């Protein structure tokens, strides 16, 4: 059995932690890390290696034999350092594992994203001077069409530091902290450049400003700081992208639209994309009845990607429901190895699924088309 971890710190351990936490200079010959105890739910104290490294401002990972840069930049106060530590939780360290080919359709959106984000990172030599990369990109379109999936593909393919930011990340109940969080966020992004800041549902953060909209003073200060930081990105050579997504692009402030230079429509899936989704989610089983893909594509006009997934889920539930009827007649619980086999999906199951699932995003499709015609980015052949 492993030896129990120490439950008390030595004076030297506490001194090292105090110096790292409050920004004092660490001695060059220090090689050992701080032991920081993290109380788990079972009441025992265990050493949290990752937090210890973060507290010292170092990273245990190496690239090509060289240590990576510190987790936090040299902040000027303990307060901003604490804010930076809270924002570090929003850095996606794992790989979302979403590739471009996993996203069916949306060829125009994928091509524009590659042009705006991927190519400047892979070939920075070409993107200088007037061709400097776009700093702000907006993905807009009906809900459930794949905007967040595209952001995950960017995080997977670009190999950048990816900050997944929502309103809860940068809004604080303390006066003045929200603006400081925005400033610290962009300092962190520049420190870890190349990096991508993903602002999901950005309309909740920076809707239109104006006295007639009953806007709170704290909200206005937050919006102003975000606009200032985004405009300030052009003053540095660090590669920092702001990738935003929204279902309500017409609610955004005009100043934010100006800073989001690339505005990419993520539309409802085309017939070819819908067929590819159905063939992947409901594959035909050899020897069984072939599923009516043409009928599915024809009957799902105006459905979003999430609606199509619900149709497939509903169709797959029909054979399971037939099995559940049999199981309900049994007086006792059937052992797992004696459970009946779930049958294949039939043509009538598809009809039932189509009747029970309605589209959720087709009513405002014309508004997205109009916004795209007025403000959107297009591919010029």
PAPA-769667 format. One line per field, with one value per residue (C-alpha): residue number from 1; x, y, z. Coordinates in Angstrom, 2 decimals, decimal comma. Layout:
BEGIN
i <- NUM / ...
xx <- X / ...
yy <- Y / ...
zz <- Z / ...
# end
This chain:
BEGIN
i <- 1 / 2 / 3 / 4 / 5 / 6 / 7 / 8 / 9 / 10 / 11 / 12 / 13 / 14 / 15 / 16 / 17 / 18 / 19 / 20 / 21 / 22 / 23 / 24 / 25 / 26 / 27 / 28 / 29 / 30 / 31 / 32 / 33 / 34 / 35 / 36 / 37 / 38 / 39 / 40 / 41 / 42 / 43 / 44 / 45 / 46 / 47 / 48 / 49 / 50 / 51 / 52 / 53 / 54 / 55 / 56 / 57 / 58 / 59 / 60 / 61 / 62 / 63 / 64 / 65 / 66 / 67 / 68 / 69 / 70 / 71 / 72 / 73 / 74 / 75 / 76 / 77 / 78 / 79 / 80 / 81 / 82 / 83 / 84 / 85 / 86 / 87 / 88 / 89 / 90 / 91 / 92 / 93 / 94 / 95 / 96 / 97 / 98 / 99 / 100 / 101 / 102 / 103 / 104 / 105 / 106 / 107 / 108 / 109 / 110 / 111 / 112 / 113 / 114 / 115 / 116 / 117 / 118 / 119 / 120 / 121 / 122 / 123 / 124 / 125 / 126 / 127 / 128 / 129 / 130 / 131 / 132 / 133 / 134 / 135 / 136 / 137 / 138 / 139 / 140 / 141 / 142 / 143 / 144 / 145 / 146 / 147 / 148 / 149 / 150 / 151 / 152 / 153 / 154 / 155 / 156 / 157 / 158 / 159 / 160 / 161 / 162 / 163 / 164 / 165 / 166 / 167 / 168 / 169 / 170 / 171 / 172 / 173 / 174 / 175 / 176 / 177 / 178 / 179 / 180 / 181 / 182 / 183 / 184 / 185 / 186 / 187 / 188 / 189 / 190 / 191 / 192 / 193 / 194 / 195 / 196 / 197 / 198 / 199 / 200 / 201 / 202 / 203 / 204 / 205 / 206 / 207 / 208 / 209 / 210 / 211 / 212 / 213 / 214 / 215 / 216 / 217 / 218 / 219 / 220 / 221 / 222 / 223 / 224 / 225 / 226 / 227 / 228 / 229 / 230 / 231 / 232 / 233 / 234 / 235 / 236 / 237 / 238 / 239 / 240 / 241 / 242 / 243 / 244 / 245 / 246 / 247 / 248 / 249 / 250 / 251 / 252 / 253 / 254 / 255 / 256 / 257 / 258 / 259 / 260 / 261 / 262 / 263 / 264 / 265 / 266 / 267 / 268 / 269 / 270 / 271 / 272 / 273 / 274 / 275 / 276 / 277 / 278 / 279 / 280 / 281 / 282 / 283 / 284 / 285 / 286 / 287 / 288 / 289 / 290 / 291 / 292 / 293 / 294 / 295 / 296 / 297 / 298 / 299 / 300 / 301 / 302 / 303 / 304 / 305 / 306 / 307 / 308 / 309 / 310 / 311 / 312 / 313 / 314 / 315 / 316 / 317 / 318 / 319 / 320 / 321 / 322 / 323 / 324 / 325 / 326 / 327 / 328 / 329 / 330 / 331 / 332 / 333 / 334 / 335 / 336 / 337 / 338 / 339 / 340 / 341 / 342 / 343 / 344 / 345 / 346 / 347 / 348 / 349 / 350 / 351 / 352 / 353 / 354 / 355 / 356 / 357 / 358 / 359 / 360 / 361 / 362 / 363 / 364 / 365 / 366 / 367 / 368 / 369 / 370 / 371 / 372 / 373 / 374 / 375 / 376 / 377 / 378 / 379 / 380 / 381
xx <- 0,00 / 1,27 / 2,58 / 0,14 / 0,80 / 2,05 / -0,80 / 1,33 / 3,71 / 7,21 / 8,20 / 10,20 / 7,18 / 4,97 / 7,58 / 7,91 / 4,12 / 3,74 / 6,43 / 4,89 / 1,34 / 2,02 / 4,43 / 7,75 / 10,88 / 11,87 / 15,49 / 17,25 / 18,56 / 15,08 / 14,31 / 11,71 / 8,08 / 5,63 / 3,53 / -0,03 / -2,68 / -6,10 / -8,85 / -10,94 / -14,45 / -13,18 / -11,40 / -7,85 / -5,15 / -3,46 / -0,87 / -2,25 / 0,69 / -0,97 / -2,00 / 1,47 / 2,99 / 0,43 / 1,16 / 4,86 / 4,07 / 5,74 / 4,57 / 5,75 / 5,27 / 8,09 / 8,19 / 11,22 / 13,13 / 12,48 / 10,14 / 6,99 / 6,27 / 4,76 / 1,02 / 0,56 / 2,30 / 4,06 / 1,05 / 1,60 / -0,51 / -1,82 / -5,40 / -4,87 / -2,94 / -5,93 / -8,21 / -5,80 / -5,87 / -9,67 / -9,60 / -7,06 / -9,85 / -11,46 / -8,43 / -9,27 / -6,24 / -7,69 / -8,27 / -12,00 / -11,26 / -13,57 / -12,10 / -13,32 / -14,52 / -16,70 / -18,84 / -21,18 / -21,80 / -21,00 / -18,28 / -18,39 / -18,11 / -15,23 / -13,37 / -13,71 / -12,57 / -9,53 / -8,68 / -9,09 / -7,59 / -5,83 / -3,70 / -2,26 / -1,05 / 0,45 / 1,97 / 2,57 / 5,04 / 2,21 / 0,04 / 1,96 / 1,32 / -1,99 / -2,66 / -2,34 / -4,78 / -8,32 / -8,57 / -12,33 / -14,60 / -18,35 / -20,29 / -24,02 / -26,99 / -30,01 / -29,55 / -28,32 / -26,53 / -22,97 / -21,43 / -19,94 / -18,83 / -16,89 / -15,25 / -14,26 / -12,78 / -10,73 / -9,48 / -8,58 / -6,98 / -5,15 / -3,19 / -3,63 / -4,37 / -8,18 / -10,11 / -13,75 / -15,39 / -19,01 / -20,76 / -20,08 / -16,33 / -16,05 / -19,04 / -18,45 / -20,68 / -17,86 / -17,72 / -14,90 / -13,91 / -15,69 / -13,57 / -10,42 / -11,36 / -11,67 / -8,29 / -6,62 / -8,22 / -6,57 / -3,25 / -3,39 / -4,26 / -1,30 / 0,96 / -0,08 / -0,19 / -1,09 / -4,43 / -8,16 / -10,79 / -14,17 / -17,12 / -20,20 / -23,59 / -21,84 / -25,20 / -25,57 / -22,34 / -22,38 / -25,84 / -26,61 / -25,77 / -28,06 / -29,89 / -33,31 / -32,47 / -32,40 / -28,72 / -26,93 / -23,73 / -21,70 / -22,84 / -21,83 / -18,36 / -17,88 / -18,86 / -16,58 / -13,59 / -14,20 / -14,33 / -11,13 / -9,25 / -10,31 / -9,26 / -6,00 / -5,11 / -3,96 / -1,18 / 0,64 / 2,19 / 0,85 / -1,53 / -4,80 / -8,14 / -11,56 / -14,07 / -17,67 / -20,94 / -24,53 / -28,08 / -29,12 / -26,60 / -28,98 / -28,79 / -25,05 / -23,66 / -22,48 / -19,01 / -18,62 / -19,72 / -16,97 / -14,37 / -15,66 / -14,31 / -15,28 / -19,00 / -19,76 / -23,26 / -23,74 / -26,98 / -29,44 / -28,02 / -28,42 / -29,92 / -26,46 / -25,44 / -28,72 / -28,23 / -24,67 / -25,97 / -28,67 / -26,25 / -23,84 / -26,41 / -28,67 / -26,39 / -28,06 / -27,46 / -26,48 / -29,26 / -31,93 / -34,40 / -32,66 / -33,65 / -35,46 / -32,78 / -34,41 / -37,66 / -35,77 / -33,97 / -37,20 / -39,22 / -36,58 / -36,38 / -35,80 / -34,45 / -31,23 / -28,43 / -29,69 / -33,24 / -31,93 / -30,16 / -33,45 / -35,22 / -32,58 / -32,81 / -36,59 / -36,38 / -33,82 / -36,11 / -38,97 / -37,40 / -36,39 / -39,95 / -41,19 / -38,70 / -39,73 / -43,38 / -42,30 / -40,16 / -43,02 / -45,07 / -42,39 / -43,07 / -39,37 / -36,30 / -34,81 / -31,08 / -28,80 / -27,62 / -31,25 / -32,48 / -34,16 / -32,33 / -33,39 / -34,64 / -33,70 / -35,27 / -38,20 / -39,82 / -42,77 / -40,32 / -38,98 / -42,52 / -43,28 / -40,07 / -40,84 / -44,36 / -43,13 / -40,21 / -40,76 / -38,14 / -37,09 / -35,10 / -36,77 / -39,03 / -36,29 / -34,23 / -35,10 / -33,69 / -30,33 / -30,30 / -30,98 / -28,27 / -25,86 / -26,66 / -26,08 / -23,03 / -21,87 / -18,59 / -18,79 / -16,40 / -15,57 / -14,86
yy <- 0,00 / 3,47 / 5,63 / 8,36 / 11,83 / 14,50 / 16,46 / 19,39 / 21,67 / 22,47 / 26,13 / 25,86 / 24,45 / 27,28 / 29,91 / 28,59 / 28,54 / 32,07 / 33,48 / 31,86 / 32,84 / 36,52 / 37,16 / 37,30 / 36,34 / 32,70 / 31,80 / 30,41 / 27,32 / 26,21 / 22,97 / 21,33 / 22,22 / 23,24 / 20,59 / 21,87 / 19,77 / 19,46 / 18,26 / 15,59 / 14,58 / 11,68 / 14,13 / 13,01 / 15,40 / 14,47 / 16,31 / 18,06 / 18,13 / 20,28 / 23,01 / 23,01 / 23,67 / 26,38 / 28,08 / 28,19 / 29,56 / 26,64 / 23,86 / 20,30 / 19,57 / 19,96 / 20,49 / 19,17 / 18,93 / 22,58 / 23,64 / 25,43 / 28,99 / 29,58 / 29,18 / 32,82 / 35,97 / 38,19 / 40,08 / 43,27 / 42,30 / 39,31 / 40,32 / 40,06 / 36,83 / 35,35 / 36,42 / 34,83 / 31,56 / 31,50 / 32,05 / 29,26 / 26,81 / 27,79 / 26,72 / 23,52 / 21,33 / 18,14 / 17,59 / 17,89 / 15,37 / 16,98 / 17,05 / 18,92 / 15,70 / 14,93 / 17,98 / 17,18 / 19,95 / 23,60 / 23,68 / 27,48 / 28,00 / 25,52 / 27,09 / 30,60 / 29,39 / 27,67 / 30,84 / 33,05 / 30,87 / 27,73 / 29,05 / 32,06 / 29,66 / 27,14 / 29,68 / 32,97 / 34,09 / 34,98 / 36,81 / 40,00 / 43,69 / 44,24 / 40,48 / 40,27 / 37,67 / 38,59 / 39,09 / 38,61 / 35,96 / 35,61 / 32,38 / 33,06 / 31,01 / 29,07 / 27,03 / 23,48 / 23,99 / 23,27 / 26,56 / 25,04 / 21,99 / 24,28 / 25,89 / 22,43 / 21,63 / 24,83 / 23,79 / 20,33 / 21,25 / 24,50 / 23,34 / 26,72 / 27,55 / 27,49 / 29,59 / 28,48 / 31,60 / 32,11 / 34,91 / 33,19 / 33,34 / 37,12 / 38,42 / 38,99 / 40,20 / 42,44 / 45,96 / 46,39 / 42,71 / 42,02 / 44,57 / 43,25 / 39,69 / 40,77 / 42,50 / 39,52 / 37,17 / 38,98 / 39,20 / 35,43 / 34,92 / 37,04 / 35,19 / 31,80 / 32,97 / 31,63 / 31,34 / 31,40 / 32,98 / 31,35 / 33,46 / 31,26 / 33,04 / 36,41 / 38,25 / 37,58 / 39,51 / 42,44 / 43,28 / 46,74 / 49,67 / 52,63 / 54,53 / 53,42 / 49,73 / 49,85 / 48,98 / 48,65 / 50,60 / 47,47 / 45,82 / 48,88 / 48,94 / 45,26 / 45,82 / 48,83 / 46,93 / 44,04 / 46,45 / 48,19 / 44,92 / 43,62 / 46,84 / 46,73 / 43,40 / 45,17 / 46,86 / 43,59 / 40,95 / 38,09 / 35,84 / 35,98 / 35,15 / 35,98 / 33,40 / 34,25 / 32,39 / 33,60 / 32,74 / 36,43 / 38,40 / 41,36 / 41,89 / 42,61 / 46,10 / 47,81 / 48,38 / 44,66 / 43,82 / 46,12 / 44,24 / 40,82 / 41,27 / 37,84 / 37,11 / 33,57 / 32,16 / 28,59 / 27,69 / 24,83 / 21,66 / 21,12 / 17,86 / 16,32 / 17,11 / 15,71 / 12,47 / 12,14 / 12,66 / 10,01 / 7,49 / 8,00 / 8,01 / 5,30 / 2,97 / 0,19 / -3,31 / -5,93 / -8,45 / -6,15 / -3,78 / -0,77 / 2,46 / 5,09 / 7,79 / 9,65 / 9,93 / 11,18 / 13,85 / 14,98 / 15,17 / 17,01 / 20,25 / 23,07 / 20,75 / 21,68 / 19,22 / 18,72 / 18,14 / 15,44 / 13,77 / 13,76 / 12,14 / 9,39 / 8,91 / 8,64 / 6,08 / 4,02 / 4,05 / 2,28 / -1,25 / -0,73 / 0,23 / -3,08 / -4,91 / -2,84 / -3,91 / -7,55 / -6,84 / -5,08 / -8,30 / -10,23 / -10,39 / -10,40 / -8,59 / -10,49 / -11,28 / -9,36 / -12,42 / -13,43 / -10,07 / -10,26 / -8,80 / -5,40 / -5,71 / -3,58 / -0,24 / -0,62 / 1,70 / 2,40 / 3,40 / 6,12 / 7,38 / 7,47 / 9,39 / 11,99 / 12,52 / 12,93 / 15,31 / 18,83 / 21,37 / 23,97 / 26,56 / 27,16 / 30,08 / 32,75 / 31,41 / 34,46 / 36,82 / 35,02 / 35,25 / 38,99 / 39,55 / 37,50 / 39,61 / 42,82 / 41,91 / 38,37 / 37,19 / 35,37 / 33,39 / 35,21 / 32,76
zz <- 0,00 / -0,84 / 1,97 / 3,11 / 1,75 / 4,17 / 5,72 / 6,94 / 5,06 / 6,07 / 6,37 / 3,13 / 1,25 / 2,48 / 1,62 / -1,94 / -2,41 / -0,97 / -3,26 / -6,35 / -5,48 / -4,88 / -7,70 / -5,84 / -7,72 / -7,41 / -6,83 / -9,88 / -8,09 / -6,99 / -8,74 / -6,54 / -6,97 / -4,28 / -2,57 / -2,74 / -1,05 / -2,64 / -0,31 / -2,03 / -1,09 / 1,03 / 3,33 / 2,53 / 1,35 / -1,92 / -3,96 / -7,03 / -9,41 / -12,05 / -9,62 / -8,10 / -11,51 / -12,24 / -8,92 / -9,81 / -13,27 / -15,06 / -17,30 / -16,92 / -20,63 / -23,09 / -26,83 / -28,74 / -25,49 / -24,57 / -21,77 / -22,81 / -21,73 / -18,31 / -17,82 / -16,78 / -18,02 / -15,44 / -14,08 / -12,11 / -9,08 / -7,17 / -8,09 / -11,85 / -11,32 / -9,50 / -12,37 / -14,84 / -12,91 / -13,07 / -16,86 / -17,33 / -16,56 / -19,88 / -21,93 / -23,78 / -23,17 / -24,62 / -28,32 / -29,23 / -32,02 / -34,60 / -38,09 / -41,14 / -42,77 / -39,72 / -40,60 / -43,46 / -45,97 / -45,07 / -47,73 / -48,06 / -44,28 / -44,02 / -46,92 / -45,46 / -42,03 / -43,51 / -45,40 / -42,32 / -39,56 / -40,77 / -43,61 / -41,70 / -38,99 / -41,42 / -43,83 / -41,97 / -44,65 / -47,04 / -44,51 / -43,84 / -44,44 / -46,18 / -46,12 / -42,33 / -40,90 / -39,95 / -36,19 / -35,80 / -37,31 / -36,76 / -37,38 / -37,61 / -38,65 / -37,33 / -34,14 / -34,59 / -37,91 / -36,72 / -35,56 / -32,41 / -34,40 / -36,71 / -33,68 / -32,40 / -35,82 / -35,63 / -32,17 / -33,50 / -36,81 / -35,97 / -32,92 / -31,22 / -27,59 / -27,56 / -25,02 / -24,76 / -23,28 / -22,30 / -20,41 / -17,08 / -17,75 / -17,97 / -15,98 / -12,26 / -9,44 / -8,19 / -9,56 / -12,08 / -12,21 / -15,51 / -17,38 / -15,71 / -16,73 / -20,37 / -20,24 / -18,55 / -21,12 / -24,02 / -22,15 / -21,66 / -25,34 / -26,45 / -24,00 / -25,44 / -29,09 / -31,57 / -29,82 / -30,55 / -28,28 / -28,94 / -27,73 / -27,94 / -28,03 / -28,26 / -28,46 / -24,70 / -24,06 / -26,49 / -27,76 / -29,13 / -26,88 / -26,24 / -23,52 / -24,74 / -24,24 / -20,39 / -20,38 / -17,06 / -16,50 / -15,70 / -18,93 / -20,94 / -19,34 / -20,17 / -23,81 / -24,09 / -22,68 / -25,09 / -28,04 / -26,88 / -26,46 / -29,87 / -31,56 / -29,65 / -31,20 / -34,35 / -32,35 / -31,70 / -33,93 / -31,79 / -33,70 / -31,74 / -33,38 / -31,96 / -33,16 / -32,23 / -32,80 / -32,54 / -33,55 / -33,46 / -35,53 / -35,94 / -32,14 / -32,21 / -31,76 / -34,95 / -33,46 / -32,80 / -36,34 / -37,60 / -35,55 / -36,64 / -40,15 / -41,51 / -41,10 / -42,24 / -42,66 / -41,41 / -43,25 / -42,98 / -44,58 / -48,31 / -49,70 / -50,25 / -46,67 / -45,30 / -47,20 / -45,88 / -42,33 / -42,71 / -44,23 / -41,31 / -38,49 / -39,96 / -41,95 / -43,95 / -42,57 / -45,19 / -45,68 / -44,21 / -45,83 / -47,40 / -45,71 / -47,85 / -47,88 / -50,76 / -48,80 / -45,75 / -47,76 / -49,45 / -46,21 / -44,15 / -46,12 / -43,60 / -40,88 / -39,09 / -38,33 / -34,77 / -36,08 / -38,42 / -35,52 / -33,59 / -36,57 / -36,64 / -32,88 / -33,05 / -35,87 / -33,93 / -30,88 / -32,67 / -32,66 / -29,02 / -28,10 / -29,53 / -27,32 / -24,28 / -24,77 / -24,47 / -21,41 / -19,62 / -19,83 / -17,92 / -14,15 / -13,23 / -14,48 / -17,43 / -17,03 / -19,33 / -21,26 / -21,97 / -23,26 / -26,70 / -29,67 / -30,99 / -34,57 / -37,57 / -38,47 / -40,88 / -43,42 / -41,11 / -38,35 / -40,63 / -41,32 / -37,58 / -36,85 / -39,54 / -38,19 / -34,60 / -35,28 / -36,54 / -37,70 / -35,13 / -37,08 / -40,44 / -39,51 / -39,48 / -42,40 / -44,52 / -41,85 / -41,96 / -45,76 / -45,60 / -42,97 / -45,07 / -48,14 / -46,16 / -44,03 / -44,84 / -46,37 / -49,69 / -51,83 / -55,05 / -57,86
# end
